[in-house]
Amino acid sequence: MVDKRGKLLKSYLKEMIESKGMAHHQLNSYNYFISEGLQKTFNEIGSISVPLPTGEDVVLKFGKISLDKPQIREADGSTTYILPYEARLRNLTYASPLYVEITPIFEGVEHETEVVKIGDMPVMVKSVLCPLSKMSRQELLEVGEDPDDPGGYFIINGTERVLVLSEDLAPQRVTYMIEDGVVIARLNSDTGGFVQRHHFERKENGLVVVRFANILDKPVSIIDLIRALGIKSDKDIMSLIGVEEDEMEELFVNMYSSARDYEEALENIAKSMRIRQAEEREERILNILDNYLLAYLGNTPDSRLKKAELLAIITRNIIRLHLGKIMPEDIDHYGNKRIKLAGELIDQLVRAVIIGKWGLVSKLQFSYQKIMKRGRRVSRLQNIIPADAFNNQIMRAMATGTWIGNKTGISQRLERTNFVRFMTHLRSIVSPLTPTQEHFEARELHPTKFGRVCAVRTPEGQNIGLRNFLGIAAEISVELKDEEKERVFDAIKSMISKHEA
């Protein structure tokens, strides 16, 4: 039996190294981002509206994106295609120009579409954008590359940088726990690459409160939120939560400690959000609830009922956990976690650079307005794209490792001490927890890590247990396409219906 297992493991490792490579998880993630995720980002933006001095608006509609081969612009203005070897030798950034179709729409009429370059996208070595991925072993030797190099890293200003795997809580999943005798629930809402954290807690007096997206000055009653989402009567709220007879006392505490009607609920939420203008209070609160509360369920008024139903389920489960009717969950269970790969991390960065507060879109609007106020006509859209606005922010994050959400150490200089150090760096996993605090349970080796995370390899000192390494035979799947998700859901529904029949 032992011999068979040894042969099976050797066969698997040989196939993985020869056909996939030890960095295939990084490559698969980046390739998915290039082929699917980047276009999704621009599709979600859709278009931007630019107010003109005349009082009218011009709409800039985004279309298809395209990427060329990795290249650089020489001192004489010419463009040259490059390979990783030259980027390392000349201290260059290995990147491809990113183009997007933009169509101006004025007074409801679409004008000529222009293909505009918005910046350069860092290229992962051996990815679909890299010519090395299509070369044979002999061709790699001829261009000065190591044929056994698995790729999976970037070259920024001549330095090899790797985006380390980032461990985080699974999004769209409620985790119920008891910490220091307090019943809490956590949920990460991941929408369009932006994570909004929700924290639910049962207070000593039995009131269940919630914080979300860091926009509340103080916690707000979950019943007030349910009422503000459109479930206005006490009867409807109690029916939606649906507790049993022995749980009624806990529910009554929440009902009596919260607002008695819709207007009072809005007033309580407004105080927590520091909204003082009474005339626009309702509109601002509902706008915040639509866009920040459980945003993955939708951001339109039609999604409010779904949000109220989920809040009701969370309330019921918190009550039952307090009464000991259900068991708390283990937050360190690997089923409650997800690993973010290079593609997801770059997707987060690109979204922030494009649609962030000081991102490319806002600078594009400002440049367009500035030209129009001077009485000049925009002849070419390329002229209003801020020079290096995209590149500077992308390359700064890649070079320093400072990422979205105040995360640090995401991009690290690739270790080349020896081949083993090189391979383990490509498969290292970093926890979001700070190493200066104990986090005893998080540092322990959890049984669910078996086969996924190496049980031996972890550094000594402050980072022990917080920095891990992907198991030698572990693989990480990337996001399914929408049609694949529908196929899986249809198969599950079919199985359920057959079982019920």
C-alpha positions in Angstrom: 0.0 0.0 0.0 2.9 2.4 0.9 4.6 1.6 -2.4 1.5 2.3 -4.4 1.0 5.7 -2.6 4.6 6.6 -3.2 4.3 5.8 -6.9 1.1 7.7 -7.2 2.6 10.8 -5.5 5.7 10.6 -7.7 3.6 10.3 -10.8 1.4 13.2 -9.8 4.4 15.5 -9.0 6.1 14.6 -12.2 3.0 15.4 -14.3 2.4 18.6 -12.3 6.0 19.9 -12.7 6.3 18.9 -16.4 2.9 19.9 -17.6 1.7 22.6 -15.2 4.6 23.8 -13.2 4.8 24.6 -9.5 3.4 28.1 -10.0 0.4 27.1 -12.1 -2.0 28.5 -9.5 -0.6 32.0 -10.0 -0.6 31.6 -13.8 -4.1 30.3 -13.9 -5.4 33.2 -11.7 -3.5 35.9 -13.8 -4.7 34.3 -17.1 -8.3 34.4 -15.9 -7.9 38.0 -14.9 -6.5 38.9 -18.3 -9.1 37.0 -20.3 -12.2 37.6 -18.2 -11.7 39.9 -15.1 -10.2 43.0 -16.8 -13.1 43.2 -19.3 -15.6 42.6 -16.5 -14.2 45.7 -14.7 -14.8 48.0 -17.6 -18.2 46.4 -18.3 -19.2 47.2 -14.7 -18.0 50.8 -15.1 -20.0 50.9 -18.4 -19.8 54.7 -19.0 -19.0 58.0 -17.3 -20.9 61.2 -17.6 -19.0 64.5 -17.9 -21.0 67.7 -17.2 -20.3 70.5 -19.7 -20.3 74.3 -19.2 -23.4 74.5 -21.4 -25.4 72.5 -18.8 -25.4 69.3 -21.0 -23.5 66.1 -20.5 -21.3 64.1 -22.7 -21.2 60.4 -22.0 -18.0 58.4 -22.5 -18.9 54.7 -23.1 -16.3 52.0 -22.5 -16.1 49.0 -24.9 -13.7 46.2 -25.5 -10.2 46.1 -24.0 -7.1 44.7 -25.7 -3.5 44.1 -24.7 -0.4 44.0 -27.0 2.9 42.1 -26.4 5.2 43.3 -23.7 7.1 46.3 -25.0 8.9 49.5 -24.0 9.3 53.0 -25.5 12.9 53.8 -26.3 14.6 57.2 -25.8 14.1 58.0 -29.5 10.3 57.4 -29.3 10.3 54.0 -31.0 8.6 51.0 -29.6 10.4 47.7 -29.0 9.1 44.3 -28.0 11.0 42.8 -25.1 11.5 39.5 -23.2 12.0 39.0 -19.5 15.8 38.6 -20.0 16.1 42.1 -21.4 13.8 43.6 -18.7 16.1 42.2 -16.0 19.3 43.3 -17.8 18.2 46.9 -18.5 16.2 47.5 -15.3 12.9 47.8 -17.2 9.3 46.9 -16.3 7.9 43.9 -18.1 4.5 45.3 -19.1 2.0 45.4 -22.0 0.1 48.5 -23.2 -3.6 48.4 -22.3 -6.1 49.8 -24.8 -9.8 50.4 -24.4 -12.5 51.4 -26.9 -14.2 54.7 -25.9 -17.3 56.0 -27.6 -18.4 59.6 -27.0 -22.2 60.1 -26.8 -23.6 63.6 -27.1 -27.3 64.5 -27.2 -28.1 60.9 -27.6 -25.9 60.4 -30.7 -22.9 58.0 -30.7 -19.8 59.5 -32.3 -16.8 57.7 -33.7 -15.3 55.1 -31.4 -11.6 55.6 -30.5 -9.1 53.1 -29.3 -7.3 54.8 -26.4 -4.2 53.6 -24.5 -4.8 54.1 -20.7 -1.5 52.7 -19.4 0.7 49.6 -19.1 -0.3 46.3 -17.5 2.4 44.4 -15.6 2.9 41.0 -17.3 3.4 37.8 -15.4 6.3 35.7 -16.7 5.1 32.6 -18.5 1.5 33.9 -18.6 -0.7 34.1 -21.8 0.7 37.6 -22.5 4.3 36.4 -22.2 5.9 35.1 -25.4 7.9 32.6 -23.2 4.7 30.6 -22.6 4.6 29.6 -26.3 8.3 28.7 -26.6 9.9 25.2 -26.6 12.7 24.3 -24.3 15.3 24.9 -27.0 13.8 28.3 -27.9 13.9 29.3 -24.2 17.6 28.5 -24.1 18.3 30.5 -27.2 16.7 33.7 -25.7 18.7 33.3 -22.4 15.8 31.9 -20.3 15.9 29.0 -17.9 13.6 26.3 -19.4 12.9 25.0 -15.8 11.8 28.4 -14.6 8.0 28.0 -13.8 7.2 31.8 -14.1 4.4 33.2 -11.9 6.2 36.4 -11.0 6.6 40.0 -12.4 9.6 42.2 -13.3 9.3 45.7 -12.0 12.2 48.1 -12.8 14.4 45.1 -13.4 13.5 43.5 -10.0 11.6 40.2 -9.9 8.5 40.6 -7.7 6.0 38.0 -6.5 2.5 38.6 -5.3 2.2 36.3 -2.3 -1.0 34.3 -1.7 -3.2 36.2 0.7 -5.5 34.3 3.2 -8.8 35.9 4.1 -12.3 35.0 5.3 -14.6 33.5 2.6 -16.8 36.2 1.1 -20.6 36.0 1.1 -20.5 33.6 4.1 -21.8 34.2 7.6 -19.7 32.8 10.4 -21.3 32.5 13.9 -18.9 32.5 16.9 -18.6 33.1 20.6 -15.7 35.3 21.6 -15.1 36.1 25.3 -18.7 35.1 26.1 -20.2 37.4 23.4 -22.2 36.0 20.5 -21.0 37.5 17.2 -21.4 36.9 13.5 -19.1 38.0 10.7 -19.7 38.4 7.0 -17.4 39.8 4.2 -19.4 41.2 1.3 -17.2 41.1 -1.8 -18.6 43.1 -4.7 -16.6 44.1 -7.7 -13.3 43.5 -5.9 -14.2 45.7 -2.9 -14.7 43.9 0.5 -17.1 45.4 2.9 -17.0 43.9 6.4 -20.1 43.3 8.5 -20.0 42.6 12.2 -23.0 41.4 14.1 -23.0 41.2 17.9 -25.4 40.4 20.8 -25.1 43.0 23.6 -25.4 42.1 27.3 -29.0 43.4 27.3 -29.9 41.0 24.4 -30.0 43.6 21.7 -28.5 42.4 18.4 -26.5 45.3 16.7 -24.5 45.6 13.5 -21.6 47.6 12.0 -20.9 47.5 8.3 -18.5 49.1 5.8 -16.9 51.4 8.4 -19.5 54.0 7.8 -21.4 53.9 11.2 -20.3 56.1 14.1 -21.8 53.5 16.4 -23.6 50.1 16.0 -27.2 50.2 15.0 -30.0 47.8 15.9 -30.5 45.0 13.4 -34.3 45.4 13.8 -34.0 49.1 12.8 -32.2 48.1 9.6 -34.9 45.5 8.8 -37.6 48.1 9.4 -35.7 50.7 7.2 -35.4 48.1 4.4 -39.2 48.1 4.1 -40.5 45.6 6.7 -42.3 48.2 8.7 -44.8 46.4 11.0 -43.9 44.5 14.1 -45.9 41.5 13.0 -44.1 41.3 9.6 -40.7 41.5 11.3 -41.5 38.8 13.8 -42.9 36.6 11.1 -39.8 37.1 8.9 -37.4 36.2 11.8 -39.6 33.2 12.7 -38.4 32.2 16.1 -39.8 29.3 18.2 -41.8 29.8 21.4 -38.9 29.4 23.7 -37.0 32.0 21.7 -39.7 34.7 21.9 -38.3 36.4 25.0 -35.0 37.1 23.2 -36.9 38.5 20.2 -39.1 40.7 22.4 -36.0 42.2 23.9 -34.9 43.3 20.5 -38.3 44.5 19.4 -38.8 46.7 22.6 -35.2 48.0 22.6 -35.4 49.1 18.9 -37.5 51.7 17.1 -41.3 51.4 17.2 -42.0 52.6 13.7 -40.3 53.3 10.3 -39.6 57.0 11.1 -38.0 56.3 14.4 -35.8 53.6 12.8 -34.6 56.2 10.2 -33.9 58.6 13.0 -31.8 56.1 15.0 -29.8 55.1 11.8 -29.3 58.8 11.0 -27.8 59.4 14.4 -25.4 56.5 13.9 -24.4 57.8 10.5 -24.3 61.4 11.6 -26.9 62.6 9.1 -28.4 65.8 10.4 -30.4 67.2 7.5 -34.0 65.9 8.1 -35.2 66.7 4.6 -32.8 64.4 2.9 -32.4 61.9 5.7 -34.5 59.1 4.2 -32.9 59.4 0.7 -29.3 59.3 2.0 -30.0 56.4 4.4 -31.6 54.2 1.7 -28.8 55.1 -0.7 -26.2 53.9 1.9 -28.2 50.7 2.6 -28.5 50.0 -1.1 -24.8 50.5 -1.8 -23.0 49.3 1.3 -25.3 46.9 3.3 -24.9 43.4 2.0 -23.9 44.8 -1.4 -23.4 41.4 -3.0 -27.2 40.9 -2.9 -27.7 43.9 -5.1 -27.6 47.7 -5.0 -31.2 48.5 -6.2 -34.4 49.0 -4.2 -35.5 45.6 -5.5 -32.8 43.9 -3.4 -34.0 45.4 -0.1 -36.3 42.5 0.7 -33.5 39.9 0.2 -31.3 42.0 2.5 -34.0 42.1 5.2 -34.5 38.3 4.9 -30.8 37.6 5.4 -30.7 40.0 8.4 -33.7 38.1 9.8 -31.9 34.8 9.4 -28.8 36.2 11.1 -30.9 37.5 14.0 -32.5 34.1 14.5 -29.2 32.2 14.4 -27.6 34.6 16.9 -30.5 34.1 19.3 -30.3 30.3 18.9 -26.5 30.3 19.4 -26.9 32.3 22.6 -29.5 29.8 23.8 -27.2 26.9 23.0 -29.5 25.5 20.3 -26.9 25.6 17.6 -23.1 25.2 17.8 -20.6 28.0 17.2 -18.4 27.8 14.1 -14.6 27.6 14.0 -13.3 30.7 12.1 -10.0 28.9 11.7 -11.6 26.1 9.7 -10.2 26.3 6.2 -13.7 25.9 4.8 -14.3 29.4 6.2 -11.3 30.9 4.4 -10.2 31.6 0.8 -6.8 32.2 -0.8 -6.5 35.3 -3.0 -4.1 34.8 -5.9 -2.2 37.2 -8.1 -5.2 37.7 -10.5 -7.6 38.7 -7.7 -5.0 41.0 -6.1 -4.2 42.8 -9.3 -8.0 43.0 -10.1 -8.5 44.8 -6.7 -5.6 47.2 -7.5 -6.8 48.0 -11.1 -10.3 48.6 -9.9 -9.1 51.1 -7.3 -6.8 52.8 -9.8 -9.6 53.2 -12.3 -12.7 54.0 -10.3 -11.2 55.0 -6.9 -11.7 58.5 -5.4 -8.6 59.9 -7.2 -8.6 57.3 -9.9 -8.4 57.4 -13.7 -12.1 58.0 -14.2 -12.3 61.1 -12.0 -9.1 62.5 -13.6 -10.5 61.8 -17.1 -13.7 63.8 -16.2 -11.6 66.7 -14.8 -9.4 66.8 -18.0 -12.4 66.8 -20.3 -14.1 69.6 -18.3 -10.9 71.7 -18.2 -10.6 71.6 -22.0 -14.2 72.4 -22.6 -14.2 75.4 -20.2 -11.4 76.9 -22.2 -13.6 76.8 -25.2 -11.6 74.2 -27.0 -12.8 71.1 -28.8 -11.7 67.6 -27.9 -10.3 66.3 -31.2 -8.8 63.1 -29.8 -9.8 61.3 -26.6 -6.2 60.2 -26.2 -5.2 63.8 -25.5 -7.4 63.9 -22.3 -6.0 60.7 -20.8 -3.8 61.9 -17.9 -0.2 61.0 -18.7 1.1 58.1 -16.5 -1.8 58.4 -14.1 -2.6 54.6 -14.4 1.1 53.5 -14.6 2.3 55.5 -11.5 -0.3 54.0 -9.1 0.0 50.4 -10.5 3.8 50.4 -10.5 4.0 52.1 -7.0 1.9 49.3 -5.5 3.9 46.6 -7.3 7.3 48.1 -6.3 6.5 48.8 -2.6 3.9 46.0 -1.7 1.4 48.5 -0.3 -2.0 47.4 -1.4 -5.7 48.3 -1.3 -7.2 48.2 2.3 -3.9 49.3 3.9 -2.3 45.9 3.4 1.4 45.7 3.2 3.9 43.1 2.0 1.6 41.8 -0.8 4.3 42.4 -3.5 7.7 41.0 -2.4 11.1 40.7 -3.9 11.5 37.2 -5.2 14.0 35.1 -3.3 16.6 33.5 -5.5 19.0 32.1 -2.8 18.4 28.6 -4.2 15.7 26.8 -6.2 13.9 25.5 -3.2 13.6 29.0 -1.6 12.5 30.3 -5.0 9.7 27.7 -5.3 8.5 28.1 -1.7 8.3 31.9 -2.2 5.9 31.4 -5.1 3.7 29.2 -2.9 3.8 31.2 0.4 0.6 32.2 2.1 0.3 35.3 4.3 -2.4 35.8 6.9 -4.1 39.2 7.3 -3.6 39.1 11.1 -0.9 41.3 12.6 2.2 39.4 13.9 2.5 41.7 17.0 -0.6 40.1 18.7 -0.9 36.6 20.1 -3.6 35.1 17.9 -2.8 31.7 19.5 -5.6 29.7 17.9 -5.0 31.2 14.4 -1.3 30.2 14.7 -2.1 26.6 15.5 -2.0 23.8 12.9 -5.7 23.2 12.2 -6.8 19.7 11.0 -8.5 21.1 7.9 -5.2 22.4 6.6 -4.1 18.8 6.0 -3.2 18.3 2.3 -3.7 22.0 1.7 -1.0 23.8 3.8 2.4 22.4 4.7 2.3 21.2 8.3 6.0 21.8 8.9 7.2 24.8 6.9 6.5 28.1 8.8 9.0 30.7 10.1 10.0 31.1 13.7 9.4 34.2 15.7 6.5 36.7 15.3 5.3 35.2 12.0 5.0 31.6 13.2 1.7 30.1 12.0 0.7 33.4 10.2 2.9 32.7 7.2 2.4 29.3 5.7 3.1 27.5 2.5 0.9 25.7 0.0 1.1 22.0 0.2 3.4 20.4 -2.5 0.4 18.5 -4.1 -2.3 21.2 -3.4 -4.0 23.0 -6.2 -6.2 26.1 -6.1 -9.2 26.5 -8.4 -10.0 29.8 -10.0 -13.4 31.4 -10.3 -16.0 29.7 -12.4 -17.5 31.4 -15.4 -21.2 32.4 -15.2 -22.3 29.7 -17.5 -20.4 27.1 -15.6 -22.0 28.3 -12.3 -25.5 28.0 -13.9 -24.6 24.4 -15.1 -23.5 23.4 -11.5 -26.6 25.0 -9.9 -28.9 23.3 -12.4 -27.3 19.9 -11.7 -27.7 20.5 -7.9 -31.4 21.5 -8.4 -31.9 18.3 -10.5 -30.4 16.1 -7.8 -32.5 17.7 -5.1 -35.7 17.3 -7.1 -34.9 13.6 -7.8 -34.2 13.1 -4.1 -37.5 14.7 -3.1 -39.4 12.6 -5.6 
